[in-house]
Amino acid sequence: MIRGYSTFIHVGQIHIDVAPKAISTVLGSCVAVCLYDPILGIGGMNHYLLPFWNKNGLQTPKFGNIAIPKLIESMLAKGANSKTIEAKIFGGAMMNPGVNEAMMIGQKNILVAREILSEYQIAIVSEDVGGQNGRKIQFDLERGKVLMKYTPRSDLLSQG
């Protein structure tokens, strides 16, 4: 993992930066969408907890259908080109195996990412999603690469 240049984001946060910086987070059932413009070295990441805002409370980036469009809009506002942006998605683990299908938040988080990126015609060039392990990720904006490590369940008790 890259040291010193990385900004850590929590649930409900979005961060955009440029090379040589990095952005990192820790995921369980949450999903992070990483967007990158390889021409300009501009990258961004979000970290969302639930797939859809239910119209109760604030319309925040804790919800995928809010966080992903906001991430895309923020990238474009920084000068990224919508035709060259590529996406990588991570997370969506099933942290409680054996729960009923309605409670499979990780799977729903993955589906909303795929659907919204498809609507915006942004290609997903890489992903590591699902399964039963959490992930620590660091998005290296200099190389456009995401470094990932699986994490034991015990590390995720206080993370998303």
HELIX and SHEET records of a PDB file:
HELIX    1   1 GLY A   64  ALA A   77  1                                  14    
HELIX    2   2 GLU A  101  MET A  103  5                                   3    
HELIX    3   3 ILE A  105  GLU A  119  1                                  15    
HELIX    4   4 ARG A  153  LEU A  156  5                                   4    
SHEET    1   A 4 SER A   6  PHE A   8  0                                        
SHEET    2   A 4 ALA A  22  LEU A  27  1                                        
SHEET    3   A 4 GLY A 134  ASP A 140 -1                                        
SHEET    4   A 4 LYS A 145  THR A 151 -1                                        
SHEET    1   B 5 ILE A  14  VAL A  18  0                                        
SHEET    2   B 5 ILE A  42  ASN A  46 -1                                        
SHEET    3   B 5 VAL A  31  ASP A  37 -1                                        
SHEET    4   B 5 GLU A  86  GLY A  91 -1                                        
SHEET    5   B 5 ALA A 123  VAL A 129  1                                        
END                                                                             
